[in-house]
């Protein structure tokens, strides 16, 4: 593969298509495990985990299939290469969709930590009066936070002229594409995303601290058993790793964006690669979820055990069949000889 291919929209589009095909069965398996294999002891987190899984899948498919954003960072513009463009949906609407899905995933992450805190230690606290309005506020904010940037998109002729002035090295092939400029001032785009990220991280850390303090207090006062605390810690450890995978896949592109935009650094191959990394967050978090939670991991292990047993059974059947056929083939010549000799004797008698 030529290095120059990494700079092309074809590389991005084809790679995202491959990811979407690979991701589909993994996402379905993840949903199946949550719905059908979550043990009763984990029923309290079943639907909240499904909520995070659903929005992660929607964000994955929003990037890999529906929009396929070919971005031109450090400029706040790009081209949508996905199915929605073929259906006539505007590029501005597609940008708003992807950013909003990102913010909803962030809100869903906080909901999981809040759910753990509330069920473990917050049911008798004042938090029970505020939890639903606060969680609804996060989702409400997710839909609204990028709306100002979307509604204040510049005149496209002016925006394109500014983009071409800022990126004189832009290849002619890309210049001829239907580029959409969402903003001339990058703070209108980056600002809402950073604000949402900081808010969500602060809320998640607050709930983690509250869970830790609640567990410590419960152990001191002996209101819960050590076994319950151990189970809680195991679940939270698996949850932390799963969330960490999501944040890494999201954080790496955001860190690059935080460097490339202020420094006006343009590298289209890097732009393509960071969106490919970003699109892997749902697949990686689903794989980690299945592997870390024992009931879900057992589904995969049992599947491979049955497949292995079935192969061994087929091999044994084929071996017995081949032995039987070998014995039959060995006995055939003597039978034929007897019949030939018998027929010859009859002929001799007749003659």
Secondary structure, DSSP 8 states (H G I E B T S, - for coil): --GGGGGSHHHHHHHHHHHHHHHHHHHHHHHHHHHHS--GGGHHHHHHHHHHHHHHHHHHHIIIIII-EEE-TTSSEEEE-SHHHHTT--HHHHHHHHHHHHHHHHHHHHHHHHHHHIIIIITTSTHHHHHHHHHHHHHHHHHHTTHHHHHT---HHHHHHHHHHH-TT--HHHHTS--EE--SSTHHHHHHHHHHHHHHHHHHHHHHHHHHHHHHHHHHHT-S-HHHHHHHHHHHHHHHHHHHHHHHHHHHHHHHHHHHHHHT---HHHHHHHHHHHHTHHHHHHHHHHHHSHHHHHHHHHHHHHHHHHHHHHHHHHHHHHHHHHHHHHHHHHHHHHHHHHHHHHHHHH-
